[in-house]
Amino acid sequence: MGDKLSVVGKSVLRMDAFDKVTGRAKFGIDLKMDDMLYAKLLRSPYPHARVVKIDTTKAESHPGVRATATLNEVPKVVGAIGKLMTEEGRASLYLSDNIVRFIGDPVAAVAAEDEESAEEALSLIEVEYEQLPPVFDPVEAMAENAPKIHEDGNIAFHMFTEFGDIDKGFKEADHTFEDRFVTSKQKHCSMEPFGTCIANYTLDGRLTVYSSSQRPHVIKKYLAGILDIPINKVRIIKPHTGGAFGGRDYLIHGLETMCSFLSRKSARPVRMSFTREEDFTATEARHPFIIEMKAGATKDGILTAMSMKVIMDTGAYAPHAVGVLVNAMGNSVPLYRCPNVTFEGHAVHTNTSLCGAYRGYGNPQINFALESLMDMIAEKLGIDPVELRLKNHRGLGEIDPVIDDEIRSDGMKECLKKGAEKSGWSKRGTRRPATGTKRRGMGMSCLTHHSGGRFTIPDPASAIVMFNSDGSVNLITGAADDGQGNKTVLAQIAAEELGVAFEQVSVSDTDTDVTPFDSGTHASRQTYAGGIAVKNAAAEAKATLLRFASQHLNVEEKRLGLKDGAVYDVKNPSTSIRVSALLTMLQYEDKAIGKQIIGVATGVAPSMPPIFGANFAEVEVDTETGEVRLIKLACAFDVGRAINPALVEVQIIGGEVTGIGYALTEGLVTKEGKVCNPNFTDYRILRTCDVPPIDAIIVESNEPTGAFGAKGLGEATNSGTAAAIANAVYDAVGVRVKELPITQEKVLDGLHSTGR
Amino acid sequence: MGDKLSVVGKSVLRMDAFDKVTGRAKFGIDLKMDDMLYAKLLRSPYPHARVVKIDTTKAESHPGVRATATLNEVPKVVGAIGKLMTEEGRASLYLSDNIVRFIGDPVAAVAAEDEESAEEALSLIEVEYEQLPPVFDPVEAMAENAPKIHEDGNIAFHMFTEFGDIDKGFKEADHTFEDRFVTSKQKHCSMEPFGTCIANYTLDGRLTVYSSSQRPHVIKKYLAGILDIPINKVRIIKPHTGGAFGGRDYLIHGLETMCSFLSRKSARPVRMSFTREEDFTATEARHPFIIEMKAGATKDGILTAMSMKVIMDTGAYAPHAVGVLVNAMGNSVPLYRCPNVTFEGHAVHTNTSLCGAYRGYGNPQINFALESLMDMIAEKLGIDPVELRLKNHRGLGEIDPVIDDEIRSDGMKECLKKGAEKSGWSKRGTRRPATGTKRRGMGMSCLTHHSGGRFTIPDPASAIVMFNSDGSVNLITGAADDGQGNKTVLAQIAAEELGVAFEQVSVSDTDTDVTPFDSGTHASRQTYAGGIAVKNAAAEAKATLLRFASQHLNVEEKRLGLKDGAVYDVKNPSTSIRVSALLTMLQYEDKAIGKQIIGVATGVAPSMPPIFGANFAEVEVDTETGEVRLIKLACAFDVGRAINPALVEVQIIGGEVTGIGYALTEGLVTKEGKVCNPNFTDYRILRTCDVPPIDAIIVESNEPTGAFGAKGLGEATNSGTAAAIANAVYDAVGVRVKELPITQEKVLDGLHSTGR
């Protein structure tokens, strides 16, 4: 198949490259509108309190102020899309009580002629709070006598699922392994602050919001619901986006809603932009997990049973509580062929800042535990960790028990093989120079991650392909590009299907007024689900083209070929017509036809094919300081087909960098509900100089349901890093750090307790 | 039919009303871009010259200048769309000789950091001209020894068409009537200057042009051709437009082309905005006609033969020479049942400013002659002018000989009846008070005008309808709204077809990247051709909706009704589902479907149905000064169906105002090729206080091929005014003015020569 492709598989330059390197690309934060007001949020200083009274009188008399809003007027809307589906769920979206639940929870907002006036006005708002008892620890919050954060209590969601017979599974085991793992509250750190938008509610009752949301079509529905206007009256325009990583899934707490209300009140466009501190303290972060994991295996290393118990801190609200737990199960249970598994999850409220969607969406947490445990099993049974994975790998032709669908493409073995080769895995025992206090070690991990959410969430994708009369194409897609290069990839798919050059395809901006419905850029879905929609729309346009060509050439459709800009009779290639000539005839010359060829596709992808991956890390640990230095990382991912290999590689590297941060440095530190490191001085993401050489290895397994064999990638790239590094640290110094991040202190503690 | 309609036929508020009255609507002239350069054109001071040398060196060394371009680099592109169809035609588009052909013809352009620098730089460009002999009069230009303006000579186009047998026709006549009529060079005067655009050619090879063109999709093709890039690389975005009237058909001479080249050279966005003087002297105006018209009639007033000969001054170039002549024939020959007609037309070049498309497109010229002649026939034969028209009217069920298609709707008789009633036509002889020097008179005229160009030009229209999950709709159309309210009308058609409220339909902005192909807003076509596309797209969406409803309700499709936001079984109305519930299920709840309902339509309208109209004017002529005062105007138009009666009425009034101007005051005055009245002091359009009471009468004939019975209107509204007024002047004082405009001098001359 590969040799026949001419655009797919090429590392064409991404479409936005010039705009971005020349600084012309406009991001949300760059946007300005005439007559724009500036809005600011007043946030709760308490982790848990009842707002007894808000008096905005003084603020409103500030000469620069044009509108105010309070938490009593504006629904908070912190729910996931599933909540739109039921009356009860919808009611919970419109949570408009007068309780604040974390430090930073919005209480009121002002819109003023300039930022200074807005700031001044904030200080003029008088709020009377009645403090309520807070609870910060999820385990404490589960206790019966714990302060209740929500009316229904602190358990936002509980699930228990059994596959096979767990008791039987443990009975069959020769050995059992059990441990407890804890993960951190990692914060996505995009170049562009998350909290930026402009809302413009005009007098004709239309709301236009410039928002970098990952799901423009879905938040369009949300905002219409909140404002009680028809959906067509809401328009979301997505500017260039400086990274999203889940942090722009749905609405940003207090952002688009407050802006829209202030705009409606003031009849002016209103801009709101959070400070970096607000971003850190009051937008969503990765859920911290406490994981108790137990596995049973035969002496040969065949898994017979696994029990996973998760307590997930979902913070003050629970927009993604269900999704993250389900996804943690969905991307861990299928990884190995173990027939008997239970997964239990509790999502628990605490009076801490928001948790939500972050690349991996439960997988980095559960994978850290699972793949640490696998390393322990390998050591105990004396099996090479790679070998142990291969023994238990659930692969091609087998059924994924969570989504109950067949695995149709499987590059796991190749990922393991290539990752091992590139990392020098076979020599790992032999190349550990003990230089002074420095010790080297290697570790690895496996992972799987579904492409898209076909079986778990509403997941439509749509595309429209319009032929120009010279054979070039305008592609209209609702797929949001968060910076990863979706548009380029989708254009390649369209070009390949239509037999035109990459340059002959343009892709629409993301604007919900004119792009067909797309469920969003999330769940590693756009190359897969978005790609299928684009390919289908292109195929429909091509079929129409061939139908007209068949009439024109008087040759049966099935005998027609399309190549190099011409349609020809495969049995008699001299009978042919240029595509441009045919289209010009249809669009201009034949007045009786006068048609543009347009192809449309809308629907869901057939499956949720698994992305497979393997990470191999080499570290150097200083036994004196506990410092862990990552020497290099080799990581291989089965993406089905790399539509654009260069974009795949940079996505791997970008993801792995946050995976390394998750392993070693990142995590919000809170004290009594207050975030102590809400800035880049104290919250340590990797600097360029911290990034080790990363071998990004592409494996192609040709997913039969995907466009040209492609499946997803995004979330796989940071879901397996932490365990590989943790396992390498163990390999180096024998310290098993079970709580992320793997700080110097924890390594030192481990060294001391093991007496090394 | 009418009583069943709920949105069509209602005067809903136009969609852009709030934006416009609050000053928020952005017109081309309001647009700004970061890093924008300002461009100016250097124009020829000579009517005919060879440019021997252009030296831009000094201009380029001006510190503010970023790019220059000359007529030798940039193709002029002044052709109509038909020219794109042939190699020869295309070559003529790329006319890049070094001849300037009228005073104002662009010679060079500069783009600078500010307007002042651009102005200064213009004066630094050194141009050496070799003057060539000019010719200004079209009759002189037709002489064999006349200076040749183009290589092929001065006849841009010649046509001769015969219907029936003209000789036989004149033989059958009892009387013949013959006269010569001359019309003026009327200039469309839009609120917003015509020559305004921003071109932004970015480093990725894409050109975005903000242009108020009436035909964004067509100029997209043009500009791609000129710049030699694929069509997908060109994007036209149309801002709010302050009037077009044909003046924005295709490209503006020297505007978008020069801007695009300057932007490509400078890698910066470039804005160009003509002064009002440039607009008057160097953009297109209405072709002046010299018409020799001869008619034969029986003594009962039945027309037996008509001969029309037109010499049309097409100015220095001939972008619309063919179209205007063909259209003059197309809207005059079918008006009466006369079986024997010849039409001969010469389009002749002169060294005068451009002529092109202006509302009516040949019809106001030819109608002035035809309907003046009809008045002369009526008088001579002693037949009431209305009666004479009714005797000869070609109506319902008859064949339009020019387009060879049946007339399927016909409100002419009602137009005549209502116009006569409103104007008090029956009392006209009796109410002519001769007060001092003032004399009153009444005159009338008839007209017809085709809706669209289905049989004469490439005329596709397309639309996409996308359902939101609450049943509201986003309509995507390439139909440009020039200010007349297309969008509102198309939204009403979509709403009616889909059974939703007007407020539940939003209409896309005009942006060629995302709107399907539309041939443009011209030829009175959008309500008709655009309306049919919208109705068909909506019908497709509705059919899909009903198919899903049928499956869901388990009721045959043909038994389903759609009403008040629900689909129900007509035989058992309790079996029903809310449209919003069904769509929410499809789009969100049923994960296996996950579809948006999208309807698409693209194609040509079935016909070019005739709009009919009748104008009745009452004037008062001062026999001492020759001044003509229009007392009132009653005008009735058969629009098939008034989708939005208020918009129909204001379109009638707006059109009639320019028709009155055409009759009485307007016209460019040139001397040796120089426009003497290039401003609103000297070029007299009507002021508000000059506008008499206008009775705008809507007649509905229910055109069966149109959307809900609608046909066009636009160009009919100023095509019949001049003759009605001229006939009224004759009625008042016995002076037949045969040359427009009907100035005081001409009336006085007439009074003197008739001895009154």
Chai-1 contact restraints between the chains, C-beta under 6 A:
chainA,res_idxA,chainB,res_idxB,connection_type,confidence,min_distance_angstrom,max_distance_angstrom,comment,restraint_id
A,F18,B,L203,contact,1.0,0.0,6.0,A-B,restraint_1
A,F18,B,D204,contact,1.0,0.0,6.0,A-B,restraint_2
A,M85,B,E589,contact,1.0,0.0,6.0,A-B,restraint_3
A,L203,B,F18,contact,1.0,0.0,6.0,A-B,restraint_4
A,D204,B,F18,contact,1.0,0.0,6.0,A-B,restraint_5
A,P230,B,D470,contact,1.0,0.0,6.0,A-B,restraint_6
A,P230,B,S472,contact,1.0,0.0,6.0,A-B,restraint_7
A,P230,B,Q504,contact,1.0,0.0,6.0,A-B,restraint_8
A,I231,B,N468,contact,1.0,0.0,6.0,A-B,restraint_9
A,I231,B,D470,contact,1.0,0.0,6.0,A-B,restraint_10
A,I231,B,S472,contact,1.0,0.0,6.0,A-B,restraint_11
A,N232,B,N468,contact,1.0,0.0,6.0,A-B,restraint_12
A,N232,B,S472,contact,1.0,0.0,6.0,A-B,restraint_13
A,N232,B,V473,contact,1.0,0.0,6.0,A-B,restraint_14
A,N232,B,N474,contact,1.0,0.0,6.0,A-B,restraint_15
A,N232,B,Q504,contact,1.0,0.0,6.0,A-B,restraint_16
A,N232,B,S506,contact,1.0,0.0,6.0,A-B,restraint_17
A,P458,B,Y588,contact,1.0,0.0,6.0,A-B,restraint_18
A,D459,B,G594,contact,1.0,0.0,6.0,A-B,restraint_19
A,P460,B,G594,contact,1.0,0.0,6.0,A-B,restraint_20
A,S462,B,Q596,contact,1.0,0.0,6.0,A-B,restraint_21
A,M466,B,P516,contact,1.0,0.0,6.0,A-B,restraint_22
A,N468,B,I231,contact,1.0,0.0,6.0,A-B,restraint_23
A,N468,B,N232,contact,1.0,0.0,6.0,A-B,restraint_24
A,D470,B,P230,contact,1.0,0.0,6.0,A-B,restraint_25
A,D470,B,I231,contact,1.0,0.0,6.0,A-B,restraint_26
A,S472,B,P230,contact,1.0,0.0,6.0,A-B,restraint_27
A,S472,B,I231,contact,1.0,0.0,6.0,A-B,restraint_28
A,S472,B,N232,contact,1.0,0.0,6.0,A-B,restraint_29
A,V473,B,N232,contact,1.0,0.0,6.0,A-B,restraint_30
A,N474,B,N232,contact,1.0,0.0,6.0,A-B,restraint_31
A,N474,B,D513,contact,1.0,0.0,6.0,A-B,restraint_32
A,I476,B,V514,contact,1.0,0.0,6.0,A-B,restraint_33
A,Q504,B,P230,contact,1.0,0.0,6.0,A-B,restraint_34
A,Q504,B,N232,contact,1.0,0.0,6.0,A-B,restraint_35
A,S506,B,N232,contact,1.0,0.0,6.0,A-B,restraint_36
A,S508,B,D513,contact,1.0,0.0,6.0,A-B,restraint_37
A,S508,B,V514,contact,1.0,0.0,6.0,A-B,restraint_38
A,D513,B,N474,contact,1.0,0.0,6.0,A-B,restraint_39
A,D513,B,S508,contact,1.0,0.0,6.0,A-B,restraint_40
A,V514,B,I476,contact,1.0,0.0,6.0,A-B,restraint_41
A,V514,B,S508,contact,1.0,0.0,6.0,A-B,restraint_42
A,V514,B,V514,contact,1.0,0.0,6.0,A-B,restraint_43
A,P516,B,M466,contact,1.0,0.0,6.0,A-B,restraint_44
A,P516,B,Q596,contact,1.0,0.0,6.0,A-B,restraint_45
A,P516,B,I598,contact,1.0,0.0,6.0,A-B,restraint_46
A,F517,B,Q596,contact,1.0,0.0,6.0,A-B,restraint_47
A,Y588,B,P458,contact,1.0,0.0,6.0,A-B,restraint_48
A,E589,B,M85,contact,1.0,0.0,6.0,A-B,restraint_49
A,G594,B,D459,contact,1.0,0.0,6.0,A-B,restraint_50
A,G594,B,P460,contact,1.0,0.0,6.0,A-B,restraint_51
A,G594,B,G603,contact,1.0,0.0,6.0,A-B,restraint_52
A,G594,B,V604,contact,1.0,0.0,6.0,A-B,restraint_53
A,K595,B,T602,contact,1.0,0.0,6.0,A-B,restraint_54
A,K595,B,G603,contact,1.0,0.0,6.0,A-B,restraint_55
A,Q596,B,S462,contact,1.0,0.0,6.0,A-B,restraint_56
A,Q596,B,P516,contact,1.0,0.0,6.0,A-B,restraint_57
A,Q596,B,F517,contact,1.0,0.0,6.0,A-B,restraint_58
A,Q596,B,T602,contact,1.0,0.0,6.0,A-B,restraint_59
A,I598,B,P516,contact,1.0,0.0,6.0,A-B,restraint_60
A,I598,B,V600,contact,1.0,0.0,6.0,A-B,restraint_61
A,I598,B,T602,contact,1.0,0.0,6.0,A-B,restraint_62
A,V600,B,I598,contact,1.0,0.0,6.0,A-B,restraint_63
A,V600,B,V600,contact,1.0,0.0,6.0,A-B,restraint_64
A,T602,B,K595,contact,1.0,0.0,6.0,A-B,restraint_65
A,T602,B,Q596,contact,1.0,0.0,6.0,A-B,restraint_66
A,T602,B,I598,contact,1.0,0.0,6.0,A-B,restraint_67
A,G603,B,G594,contact,1.0,0.0,6.0,A-B,restraint_68
A,G603,B,K595,contact,1.0,0.0,6.0,A-B,restraint_69
A,V604,B,G594,contact,1.0,0.0,6.0,A-B,restraint_70
